[in-house]
Amino acid sequence: MDRLLSRAVDGVLRMSAQRVPDRIAVRYADRAWTYAELDAAVSTAAAVLREPHHLGLPESARVATYGHNSDAYLVAFLACSRAGLIHVPVNHHLAGEDLAYLLEQSETSLVLADPALAERVPDGFAVKALRDAPGSLLDALAAPEPYDSDRDTGDLVQLLYTSGTTALPKGAMMTHRALVHEYASAIEALGLHEDDRPVHALPLYHSAQMHVFLLPYLAVGAENTIVDGPDPAGLLDLVEAGRADSFFAPPTVWIALANHPDFGDRDLSALRKAYYGASIMPVPVLERLRARLPGLRFHNCFGQSEIGPLATVLGPDEHEGRMDSCGRPVRHVEARVVGEDGEDVPDGTPGEIVYRSPQLCEGYWRKPEETEAAFRGGWFHSGDLAVRDAEGYLTIVDRVKDVINSGGVLVASRQVEDALYTHPGVAEVAVIGLPDDRWIEAVTAVVVPRGEVTEAELLTHAREKLAHFKAPKRIHFVPELPRNASGKILKRELRDRLGAAVGEE
């Protein structure tokens, strides 16, 4: 592990290419790359980005990658690392002002884009095709060209933009050192092994899929499969065919799998490891999955972009009796639970999680005030409200900004959501607080129904499960919940949309 920690990000691949050069590193569509081939492709792509007879980008220039999942996306990221450039992963759903903001704020010099997305890139930004077009970055790899640059592990390698669920996204400045320490933590805490056959379905621009799974799995020399997206039927096909024995997905995808009509009938015996995270997993859903797949080893992964993103893990042998916990800090993370005064709160008392870790970002790109606020007192303030038990296990109560003040009493939305998930008529639910003359904020459930269910039924069900002040005051039915690419439900959007409707009543 010490050998890994001294590497730059692309050195993680180089290490495996030297050890197992002929093993398959990555499969995507009809292409397969050995570790030696992938390492050579990264060097060639780095030369294309830096050499004067190609693109000639200067050291530390920002390169945005704006594309769907592919092998080319992975090569682009690793090539930026090898070339001494700073990679900017871009949500492929962004367009218009949102896309322009990210490219302008990061001061991007070049956008590597899928051809179908290139026309969205605002005027004034240089664009090169990532793949599927003549002269694309992937085409250039047919003519090997060695390249390497002098990099320090303290150099920036990526601007990892936050999901922006509560404010405009901020670019977390990630160094080689931070990400590689996070890879080491992930390998140990998640039991990643070279014999695993992981499938990577979440978007690669998202930190969890890239930095908790794909890069750490390249570090151990596993055979990886990249797919276009987390299609439940496609994932079931891969598992049943024996091509995948482990994968990561947010709760929304696990919910879709559990609700899939074929879920109870498919042969999923090849699936050995299951990872969930990116948002809180409803306990009733987890119980349903464990009952259907009793031999499957579940890991709960928790963290945020600024810490690489893995901060805590609840292992498969730790779930009993603490199904709602996100586990304990991984090797390279120190965590505390503090009150508003910055002092530790007693076990069992809600407080904000703060971190100290070599995995942490250096701050936010071009945002000194936000950086100072986040790192006040020498600890990174996560914005997550949690309870710690006597054994050091953490349970997330809510985001600090999502706690509901109902009649002067603070209500955690997660507890209300878990109660509603026990009703068979609830497919998905998000609980928010909406302005109310009497209650300050009225506990409000936004529900995606399964079959026929009424507001009265759900209100009665909640009141049977919860104290009266925690039960929802009203239910809103919607066809789907808004969420970002990582699967996090955008409660801010729900509050804005439904709050405006309340104001008009």
C-alpha positions in Angstrom: 0.0 0.0 0.0 2.9 2.4 0.7 4.0 1.9 -2.9 0.6 3.0 -4.1 0.6 6.2 -1.9 3.7 7.6 -3.5 2.2 7.5 -7.0 0.5 10.1 -9.1 -3.0 9.2 -10.2 -1.9 7.8 -13.6 0.8 5.9 -11.8 -1.9 3.7 -10.3 -2.5 2.4 -13.9 1.3 2.2 -14.6 1.8 0.1 -11.5 -0.7 -2.5 -12.6 0.6 -2.4 -16.2 4.0 -3.4 -15.0 2.7 -6.2 -12.8 0.0 -7.7 -15.0 0.5 -6.2 -18.5 -1.5 -8.8 -20.5 -4.6 -8.9 -18.2 -7.7 -7.2 -19.5 -8.0 -3.9 -17.7 -11.2 -2.4 -19.3 -14.0 -3.6 -21.5 -16.4 -1.1 -23.2 -18.9 -2.0 -25.9 -16.9 -4.2 -28.4 -13.4 -3.0 -27.2 -11.1 -4.5 -24.7 -7.8 -3.0 -23.4 -5.0 -4.9 -21.6 -3.3 -3.0 -18.9 -0.2 -2.5 -21.1 -2.4 -1.2 -24.0 -4.4 1.1 -21.7 -1.2 2.5 -20.2 0.3 3.2 -23.7 -3.0 4.8 -24.8 -2.8 7.2 -21.8 0.7 8.2 -22.8 -0.3 8.9 -26.4 -3.3 10.9 -25.3 -1.1 12.9 -22.9 1.2 13.7 -25.9 -1.7 14.8 -28.0 -2.7 17.2 -25.2 0.7 18.7 -24.5 3.1 18.4 -27.4 3.4 21.5 -29.6 2.8 19.6 -32.8 -0.5 18.5 -31.4 -2.7 20.7 -29.1 0.2 22.2 -27.1 -1.6 22.9 -23.9 0.5 24.5 -21.1 1.1 22.9 -17.8 -1.9 23.0 -15.4 -4.3 24.0 -18.1 -7.9 23.0 -17.3 -9.3 20.3 -19.7 -13.1 19.6 -19.4 -14.4 16.2 -20.4 -18.0 16.4 -21.5 -19.2 13.0 -22.5 -21.1 9.8 -21.6 -19.4 6.7 -20.2 -16.8 5.2 -22.4 -13.2 3.9 -22.4 -12.2 7.2 -24.1 -13.5 9.1 -21.0 -11.2 7.1 -18.7 -8.3 7.6 -21.1 -8.9 11.4 -21.1 -8.8 11.6 -17.3 -5.6 9.6 -16.9 -4.0 11.4 -19.8 -4.6 14.8 -18.1 -2.9 13.3 -15.0 0.1 12.1 -17.0 0.3 15.4 -18.9 0.4 17.6 -15.8 -3.0 19.1 -16.7 -6.1 19.6 -14.5 -9.1 17.6 -15.4 -12.6 19.0 -15.1 -15.4 16.3 -15.3 -18.6 17.8 -16.6 -22.1 16.4 -16.1 -23.3 15.4 -19.6 -26.8 16.6 -18.8 -25.6 20.2 -18.4 -26.4 22.8 -21.1 -26.9 26.5 -21.4 -26.1 28.7 -18.5 -25.2 25.8 -16.2 -22.6 24.5 -18.6 -21.3 27.9 -19.3 -20.9 28.6 -15.6 -18.8 25.5 -15.0 -16.5 26.1 -18.0 -16.1 29.7 -17.3 -15.6 29.3 -13.5 -12.9 26.6 -14.1 -11.3 28.7 -16.8 -11.3 25.7 -19.1 -8.8 25.8 -22.0 -10.1 22.8 -23.9 -13.3 20.7 -24.0 -13.1 17.1 -24.9 -16.7 16.3 -25.9 -18.7 13.5 -27.4 -19.8 14.7 -30.9 -23.5 14.6 -29.9 -22.7 17.1 -27.1 -20.2 19.3 -28.8 -22.9 21.7 -30.2 -23.9 22.6 -26.6 -20.5 24.0 -25.8 -20.7 27.8 -25.7 -18.8 29.9 -28.2 -15.3 30.8 -27.2 -14.2 27.4 -25.9 -11.8 25.1 -27.9 -13.4 21.7 -28.6 -12.0 18.4 -29.6 -14.0 15.2 -30.2 -13.5 12.7 -27.5 -14.6 9.7 -29.6 -16.8 8.6 -32.5 -15.5 11.2 -35.0 -12.6 11.6 -37.4 -9.6 13.1 -35.6 -11.0 12.4 -32.1 -8.8 11.7 -29.1 -9.6 8.0 -29.3 -8.6 7.9 -33.0 -5.2 9.4 -32.2 -4.3 6.5 -29.9 -3.8 4.2 -33.0 -0.3 5.8 -33.4 1.6 5.2 -30.1 3.6 8.2 -28.8 5.3 8.0 -25.4 4.8 10.9 -23.0 5.3 11.7 -19.3 5.6 14.9 -17.3 7.3 15.9 -14.1 4.5 16.0 -11.5 4.5 16.3 -7.7 1.9 14.4 -5.8 0.8 17.7 -4.3 -0.1 19.1 -7.7 -3.7 19.6 -8.7 -5.1 16.9 -10.9 -8.8 17.5 -10.9 -11.5 20.1 -10.1 -14.2 18.0 -8.7 -17.4 20.1 -8.8 -19.9 19.6 -6.0 -23.3 18.4 -6.9 -24.9 21.8 -6.3 -27.9 20.5 -4.4 -28.0 23.6 -2.1 -26.0 26.2 -4.1 -24.0 26.8 -7.2 -21.4 24.0 -7.7 -17.9 24.6 -6.3 -14.8 23.1 -7.7 -13.0 21.1 -5.1 -9.3 21.2 -5.9 -8.1 17.6 -5.7 -4.4 16.7 -5.7 -2.7 13.5 -6.8 -1.9 12.8 -3.2 -5.5 13.3 -2.0 -7.0 11.0 -4.6 -4.4 8.2 -4.3 -4.9 8.2 -0.5 -8.6 7.8 -1.1 -7.9 4.9 -3.5 -5.9 3.2 -0.8 -8.8 3.7 1.7 -11.3 2.3 -0.8 -9.3 -0.8 -1.6 -9.0 -1.7 2.1 -12.4 -0.7 3.4 -14.4 -2.2 0.4 -12.3 -5.4 0.0 -11.5 -4.7 -3.7 -9.6 -7.6 -5.2 -8.0 -8.4 -8.5 -10.3 -11.4 -9.0 -13.5 -9.2 -8.8 -15.4 -8.5 -12.0 -16.9 -5.1 -11.4 -19.3 -3.3 -13.7 -19.2 0.5 -13.7 -22.6 1.9 -14.6 -22.8 5.3 -12.8 -21.5 8.3 -14.8 -17.7 8.5 -14.8 -17.8 12.2 -14.3 -19.2 11.4 -10.8 -16.6 11.0 -8.1 -18.0 7.9 -6.6 -17.8 5.7 -9.7 -14.4 7.0 -10.9 -12.6 7.4 -7.6 -14.2 4.9 -5.2 -14.4 2.1 -7.8 -12.9 2.3 -11.2 -9.4 3.8 -10.3 -9.0 1.6 -7.2 -10.0 -1.4 -9.2 -7.4 -0.5 -11.8 -4.9 -0.3 -8.9 -5.5 -3.9 -7.9 -5.5 -5.2 -11.4 -9.1 -6.3 -11.8 -11.0 -6.7 -15.1 -13.5 -3.8 -15.4 -16.5 -3.4 -17.5 -17.8 0.1 -18.3 -21.4 0.4 -19.5 -23.4 3.4 -20.7 -25.6 3.8 -17.7 -27.3 2.0 -14.8 -30.1 0.3 -16.7 -31.6 -2.2 -14.3 -32.4 -4.8 -17.0 -28.9 -4.5 -18.5 -27.3 -4.9 -15.1 -29.3 -8.0 -14.4 -28.2 -9.4 -17.8 -24.5 -8.9 -17.0 -24.8 -10.6 -13.6 -26.8 -13.5 -15.0 -24.3 -14.0 -17.8 -21.4 -14.1 -15.2 -19.8 -11.0 -16.6 -20.2 -9.0 -13.4 -20.0 -10.0 -9.7 -19.9 -6.6 -8.1 -21.2 -3.1 -8.7 -22.0 0.2 -7.1 -25.3 2.1 -7.4 -27.1 4.8 -5.5 -30.3 3.9 -3.6 -32.4 5.1 -6.5 -30.9 2.4 -8.8 -31.2 -0.3 -6.1 -34.8 0.7 -5.7 -35.4 0.3 -9.4 -33.7 -3.1 -9.4 -35.8 -4.2 -6.4 -39.0 -3.0 -8.2 -38.0 -4.6 -11.6 -40.5 -7.3 -12.6 -37.7 -9.8 -13.3 -35.9 -9.2 -10.0 -37.4 -12.2 -8.3 -36.9 -14.6 -11.2 -33.4 -14.0 -12.5 -30.4 -16.1 -11.5 -28.3 -13.6 -9.6 -26.1 -16.1 -7.8 -22.9 -14.7 -9.4 -23.4 -11.4 -7.6 -21.0 -11.3 -4.6 -20.5 -7.7 -3.6 -23.0 -4.9 -3.6 -22.1 -1.3 -2.9 -24.5 1.5 -2.2 -24.1 5.2 -1.4 -24.3 8.8 -2.8 -27.5 9.3 -0.8 -29.2 7.6 2.1 -30.5 4.1 1.5 -34.1 3.6 2.9 -33.8 0.8 5.5 -37.0 -1.0 4.2 -35.5 -1.2 0.7 -32.2 -2.6 2.1 -34.1 -5.2 4.1 -36.0 -6.2 0.9 -32.8 -6.6 -1.1 -31.0 -8.6 1.7 -34.0 -10.9 1.9 -34.0 -11.6 -1.8 -30.2 -12.0 -2.0 -29.1 -13.4 1.4 -25.6 -14.3 0.3 -24.8 -10.8 -1.1 -22.3 -8.8 0.8 -23.5 -5.2 1.1 -21.2 -2.2 1.8 -22.6 1.3 2.6 -20.2 4.0 1.2 -20.6 7.5 2.5 -18.7 10.7 1.9 -18.7 13.8 -0.4 -16.8 15.2 -3.3 -14.4 17.2 -1.2 -12.9 14.1 0.5 -12.4 12.2 -2.7 -15.3 11.1 -1.9 -15.1 8.1 0.4 -15.2 9.0 4.1 -16.9 6.1 6.0 -17.9 2.5 5.2 -20.3 0.1 6.8 -19.1 -3.3 6.0 -21.2 -6.4 5.3 -20.5 -7.9 8.7 -21.5 -4.7 10.4 -25.1 -4.2 9.2 -26.9 -6.3 11.8 -28.4 -4.0 14.4 -27.3 -0.8 12.6 -28.9 -1.0 9.2 -29.2 2.8 9.0 -25.6 3.5 9.8 -23.0 4.7 7.3 -20.2 3.0 9.3 -16.9 4.3 10.6 -14.2 6.4 9.0 -11.9 4.7 6.5 -8.1 4.4 7.2 -7.1 7.9 6.0 -10.0 9.8 7.5 -10.4 11.3 11.0 -14.0 12.4 11.8 -15.7 14.2 14.7 -19.3 15.1 15.5 -19.5 18.7 16.7 -22.1 21.2 17.8 -22.4 24.8 16.6 -19.6 25.8 19.0 -17.2 23.4 17.2 -16.9 21.2 20.3 -17.6 17.4 20.3 -21.1 16.5 21.2 -21.9 13.5 23.5 -22.5 10.1 21.8 -26.1 9.8 20.7 -26.5 13.6 20.2 -26.9 15.0 16.7 -24.1 17.2 15.4 -22.2 18.1 12.2 -19.5 15.7 10.9 -16.2 17.4 10.5 -13.1 15.8 8.9 -9.3 15.9 8.8 -7.7 13.8 6.1 -5.0 13.7 3.4 -7.9 12.8 1.1 -9.4 16.3 1.5 -9.3 18.9 -1.3 -7.1 22.0 -1.1 -10.2 24.2 -1.1 -12.6 25.5 -3.7 -11.3 26.9 -7.0 -11.3 30.7 -7.1 -13.6 30.8 -4.0 -11.5 31.9 -1.0 -14.4 32.9 1.3 -16.2 29.5 0.8 -12.9 27.7 1.4 -12.2 29.6 4.6 -15.8 28.9 5.9 -15.6 25.1 5.0 -12.2 24.7 6.7 -12.8 26.8 9.8 -11.1 25.7 12.9 -8.7 23.4 11.0 -11.4 20.9 10.2 -13.5 20.5 7.0 -17.2 21.1 7.8 -19.3 18.5 5.8 -22.8 20.0 6.3 -24.0 16.5 7.3 -25.9 16.0 10.5 -25.1 12.7 12.2 -25.2 10.8 15.5 -22.2 8.7 16.7 -22.6 5.7 19.0 -20.2 4.4 21.6 -18.4 2.2 19.1 -17.8 5.0 16.7 -20.5 4.2 14.2 -22.1 7.2 12.5 -25.7 7.5 11.4 -26.6 10.3 9.1 -29.6 12.2 10.4 -29.9 14.7 7.5 -28.1 17.4 5.7 -27.9 20.4 8.0 -29.9 22.4 5.5 -32.6 19.7 5.2 -33.6 19.5 8.9 -37.2 20.7 9.3 -38.2 23.2 12.0 -41.7 22.2 12.7 -43.3 24.2 15.4 -39.9 24.9 17.0 -39.0 21.2 17.0 -36.3 19.9 14.7 -37.4 16.9 12.6 -35.0 14.8 10.5 -36.5 14.0 7.1 -34.8 10.6 6.9 -36.8 9.1 9.8 -40.1 10.2 8.2 -39.0 8.8 4.8 -38.1 5.4 6.3 -41.6 5.3 7.9 -43.3 5.9 4.6 -41.2 3.4 2.8 -42.8 0.7 4.9 -46.1 1.3 3.1 -46.5 -0.9 -0.1 -48.0 2.1 -2.0 -44.7 4.1 -1.8 -42.2 3.6 -4.6 -40.1 6.6 -3.7 -40.4 9.5 -1.2 -38.6 12.7 -0.3 -39.6 14.6 2.9 -39.1 18.4 3.0 -40.2 21.4 5.1 -42.5 24.0 3.4 -43.4 27.4 4.9 -46.4 27.3 7.2 -48.0 30.0 9.2 -48.7 27.7 12.1 -45.8 25.3 12.1 -43.0 27.5 10.7 -42.2 24.6 8.4 -44.8 21.9 7.7 -43.4 18.4 7.3 -44.3 17.5 3.7 -43.9 14.2 1.9 -43.4 14.1 -1.9 -44.3 10.6 -3.0 -43.9 8.6 -6.2 -46.8 6.1 -5.8 -46.8 2.4 -6.6 -50.3 1.5 -7.6 -53.4 3.1 -6.0 -52.8 5.0 -2.8 -54.4 8.0 -1.2 -53.1 10.9 0.8 -55.3 9.9 3.7 -53.9 6.3 3.7 -50.3 7.5 3.9 -51.0 10.2 6.6 -52.7 7.5 8.7 -49.8 5.1 8.1 -47.2 7.7 9.1 -49.1 8.7 12.3 -49.0 5.1 13.3 -45.3 4.9 12.9 -44.1 8.3 14.1 -44.6 10.8 16.9 -47.4 13.3 16.0 -45.0 16.2 15.4 -42.9 14.2 13.0 -45.8 12.9 10.9 -46.3 14.7 7.5 -48.9 17.4 7.5 -49.5 16.9 3.8 -48.6 14.5 0.9 -47.8 15.6 -2.7 -47.9 12.9 -5.4 -45.5 13.2 -8.3 -44.5 10.9 -11.2 -40.8 11.2 -10.4 -38.5 13.0 -8.1 -35.9 15.4 -9.4 -32.3 14.2 -8.8 -28.8 14.9 -9.9 -26.6 12.5 -11.8 -25.3 10.8 -8.7 -28.9 9.9 -7.7 -29.2 12.5 -4.9 -32.7 13.8 -4.7 -32.8 17.6 -5.3 -34.7 18.7 -2.2 -33.9 22.3 -2.9 -35.8 22.0 -6.2 -38.7 20.4 -4.5 -38.8 23.2 -1.8 -38.6 25.9 -4.5 -41.3 24.3 -6.7 -43.8 23.4 -4.0 -43.0 26.4 -1.8 -43.9 28.7 -4.6 -47.2 26.8 -5.0 -48.0 27.2 -1.3 -47.3 30.9 -1.5 -49.9 31.3 -4.2 -52.6 29.5 -2.3 
